[in-house]
């Protein structure tokens, strides 16, 4: 895949915009404030800031977004998933160009969107090629629900839905782009949930979806230490 130069609309937050909350959380935890002042700040902010860093595997409060917020987050997540940096781009945003084995496809990454249904996320990717003209491809991911959250795992069909010339030639790449976009978007929510005891951003342990919104469960990262054995 060879992306062309692209840009991001002004006013659309980057996928790591919410992770700035983690930096604020860490500063707040270290701040030398009297208990009453801290209590007033926490009351004003609600439960968005953890009181203490999370240990390995320890969960923070779930973080959720409405479909409208997700709508603003997904396009820039798609730009990042395409290998581009929104902070270094200027609008307007052209489509990226994919070429493989003589097949060509334009992918309109700035127009990628995600629709929420109970237990599912449907990612729509606008594309264009000579055989079909402008078209849309949809990739559906079956996820968890509030009563049965998924542990960061989702299943999808082996082919997206869309015009045959596109899905037959670009199935793997389109599914990868849709999944990477979703991972970046949900990861930014977990990053904004705080940090672990090593100062690292929290990661997503699971997520659940309804038509009213998407929620993630951030946790502290597990640390794996390599051991050396002698013969």
N, C-alpha and C positions, 0 to 999 in steps of 0.2 A: 504494500500500500504506500502510495506516495502522496501525502497530503500537500495541497497547495497552500500558499499564504492565505491566512484567514484572519477575521477579527471577531470581536464580541461586542454586542450592543452595550452602550453605556447604561448603567442602572441595573444590569443583571449581576447578581452577586456571583463571585467565583465559587467553586465547590468547596474551597477551604475557608470561606468567609466566616462560617459559623465556628470554625476551630479557634478563632480569636478568643472565644469564650474560655478556652482552656488556659490561655495565657493570663486572662483576667482572674480566673479561678486560682491559679498558682500564686499570683501576686496577692490576692485577697487572703489566702491561707497564711502567707508570711507577714502580712501587715500587722503592725503593732497597734491594734485598736482595742479600746476597752470593750467588754462584752455587750454593753448596751448599744454602742455604735454598730457593732457587728450585727446585732439582732435587728436593728432598724434597717440596715442594708439588705440583710437576707429577707426581711419581710417585704421590702420593695421589689426585690428581684424574684421572689417566689422560690421554687425549688430547682432553679436552673444551675445553681452553683453547689457542688458537693462541699461538705464541711471539711473533708479530709481527703488526701490522695487515696486512691483505691489500690489495694494489694493485688497480687497476681490472681486472676480469676474472679475478683470481687466486682460485683455489678454496681453501677451507678443507676440513678433514676432513669426510667425510659424517657427518650426524647422523641417527640412526634412533630409532624408537619402536616398541614392541610394540603389538599390538592393544588390550591393556588400557589402556595410557597414552593411546592415541588415543581410546579410549572415553570417558575422562575429559575430554579436550580438546575434542572435537567439539561437545558441547552448548553450551558457552560461546562457541565460535567461531560457532555458529549464532545465538546471541543478538546478537553483535556484527554479524554479517552482516545481521541484521534492523534494524540502525540503533540498537540500544540499548547502553547502557554497563553491563556487569555490576557494576562497582564502585559504581554508584549505585542498585542495585536490591536489594530484599529479597524473600525467599521468602514464600509459595509462588509458583510461576511460572505465570501464566495463559497461555493461547494468545494469539498475536497475531491481530488481525483484519484481513483483506484484503477490500476491496470495490472492484469495478470493473464499470461498466455493469450494475448491478443484481445481479451475481453476488457472493456472499459466501463466504468461506472462513476457517476457524479453523486456524491453523498452530501446532502444539505444538512450539515451537522448543527447549524444554528437553529434549525427548525425541528429537531428531534424533540419528541414529547413523550410523556408517560401518563397513562390513565390508570386509575386505581379501581379495583373491584374487590369484593370480599375474597381474600385469599389469593389474589392475583395482581400482577402488574403487567400492563400491556404497553410495550415500548413501540412507538411508531417512528420509522425512519423514512423521511422523504428522499427519493432518489430520482435519477434520470439516466437514460441510456438511449442509443439510437433505435433499438428495437421497440421500446415501449413509450418513449417520451417521458414526461413527468409521471411519477407513480409513487405509491407508498407501500412500504413493507412493514408488517407488524410482527413483533416477537413477544410471545406471551410467556411469563414466568409464573409458575404456581408456587405460592409462598405460604407462610404461616398466617394464622388469624389470631385475634386477641386470646381466644380460648385454647388455641394450639399454635403458639409461636414457633417459627422455624429457626433453627440454629444457624443462621447465615447460609442456608442451603435453599436453592430453588431448582425446580425442574422445568424443562422447556421441550417443545417439539424439536425433532431433528432438522426441520426446515421451517424458515419463517413463512408467513402467509403474504403472497403478493404475486406479481406477474411471473410466469414460469421462466422466461429467459433470465430474470434477475435472481430468483431464489434458487434456481438450479446451479447457477455459476458462482453465487456469492453467499450461499447459506452459512458456511462456517464463519466467514468474516463478519457478516451482519449480526449473527448471534453473539459473536465475541464483542462487537462494538456495543450492542444493547446491554449486555451483561456488565461490561466494564463501566459503562455510563452509570448503571444502577449502583454498582459497587462504590464508585467515586462519590455519588450523591449521598448514599446512606452512610458512607464512611465519614463524610464531612460532619454529619449530625453527631456521630459518636465522638469525633475529635473535639467537638464543642462541649462534650459532657464533662470535661475535666481532665485530670492526668493521673498517672500512677505514681508510685513512690519513687520512681527513678526520673520523674518529670516528663515521661513520654505520654503522648496523647492516648486516650482510651480507644479501643477498637470495638467493632460490632460483634456481639455474641449471638444475636438473633434479631429478627424483625417480623412484624406482623402488619397486615394490610387489610383495610376495609375501604369502602367507597368514600368514607369521610376523611381518610388520612392514612399515613404510614408512620409506624413507630419502630424505633430501634432500641436495643438494650446494650449500652456501652459497658465494657469490662476492662479491668487492668490486664495488661499483656502477661502471658505466661513466659517465664524466662527458662530457657533450656541451656544448660552448661555442658559443653563437650568434655567428655572424660577421656583420659589417656590410660590405656592398659599396657602393661609390659608383658612380653611373652615369657 
